[in-house]
Amino acid sequence: MFECEQFPCDNLKHLDKRYRTKYNMSMVENLENIRNFGIRTFLGTEKKKWTCSECGGTICVHKGYCYSCGKKKQP
């Protein structure tokens, strides 16, 4: 997507605004990080960000808590 000539397009900007507001996450920023640092670095960073420190489970970006143990994500 970041390779598109119109990146970020209006549709992506609209979606990005909603995700920033509701989930404190930016799709545009994620795509820029992939472009600037590569997919492997991005995935490593995201894994740390969305792995529960309590049990190692996955934290849901939409719900803000771990699927395995229920711990809330720390800001």
N, C-alpha and C positions, 0 to 999 in steps of 0.2 A: 503494500500500500504506500509506503513512504517513497517508492520509486515513481509514483504517479505524478504527472506534470502539475496537477492541481492540488497536491498534498499540502496542507490538509484541506479537503473540500468542505463545502458548507455542511453536508450531511454528517461528516465525521466531526466537525467542530460542534455541531448541535449535540450529537451523542456524547462527545467528550465533556461538554459542559454539564450534562446530566450526571455523568459518572463522577466528575469532580465534586459536584454538589452532594450527591447521594452516597457515594462510596469512597470519597477521598482518593480517587484513582484516575489517572489520565491516559487514555488510549493514544493520544497524540504524543505525549511524553514517552510512552512505552515504545512507540514506533521510532521516535527520534533516537532513543537509547539503542535500539537494535541497529539502526543505521550507523550511529557513531561508534558503538563499542562491539557490535557483533552479537549474533543470536546466542552464542554460548555464554558470554558474560551476562547478557540480559537474563537468560534462564537461571543462571546461578544466583543472581541477585533476587529474582522473583521467588526462587525456592526458599531462600532464607527469609524473605519477607512474609511468605504465606505458609510457613511451617510452624506449627504450634510449639512453643518453647516448653510446654508442660509434657506433652505426650508424643510429639513428632508427627501428629496428624496434620491434615490440611485445613487451613482456615479459609472459610468462604468469603470472597470479596463482597458478595451481596448481603450476607447475614452478619458478618463481622465476628463470627465465632468458629471454633474448631468443630469439625464434624464428629470427631472421635470422642473428645472429652467435654466439649461445651465451653471451654475457656474463651473469654472474649479477647479479641486482638488488642494489643497495646498500641496506642497511637505513636 
